[in-house]
């Protein structure tokens, strides 16, 4: 990478990190031991070698930018495990940059498919990044899905298919996924997901070890063995956040 390219990479990541910090609550993390998520620039420096750096920086920038656009009310901004995962898989491919582009393209697409600019209009990306969607999917068929990692191409592609299915349900005014009468976010869950409740709920889940993917760690050990949806509902009731 040329000195000019390195400088531009650092500038681009610094701008995205600043944009995340300028969200309403800033770059919060679910790590119980710190307050701020790891900056993207630090993650790229930690994970990539000199020949990979520009590619991983471009992936981090694209995914974070899509998240900012599609989920402007998102609260927690941990990218550690996601970037470590796609970096590790791309490092095993014959063409690191091309493989990373595949992950980036589908992830950016998922952000816009599920985000607030789509018919689905979910408010946060938390269920995806922290593994609730993945753990639920694995538990439905553990015999064939246990070996599928949270951010593998297989699960990302499944998430895309599921999103298309949800759009069809919305078009048919499904009971669980109906057409929304206003511009507000969609909440199909039996507990409140207003920002303050969401922040407190996920803090509680993190503190009690009830997060399937500890996305604030590059070396996290994803867990789909427990019913994390039930654990989350129990925590929401305990906090008085039922609907």
Secondary structure, DSSP 8 states (H G I E B T S, - for coil): --HHHHHHHHHHHHHHHHHHHTSTT-SB---TT-SB---HHHHHHHH--TTTHHHHHHHHHHHHHHHHHH-TT--B---HHHHHHHHHHHHTSS-HHHHHHHHHHHHHHHHHHHSTTSSS-BS-SHHHHTTHHHHHHHHHTHHHHTT--TTSHHHHHHHHHHHHHHHHHHHTT-SSS---SSSS-B--SSB---HHHHHHHHHHHHHTT--SS-TT-TT-----SS-HHHHHHHHHHHTT-B-
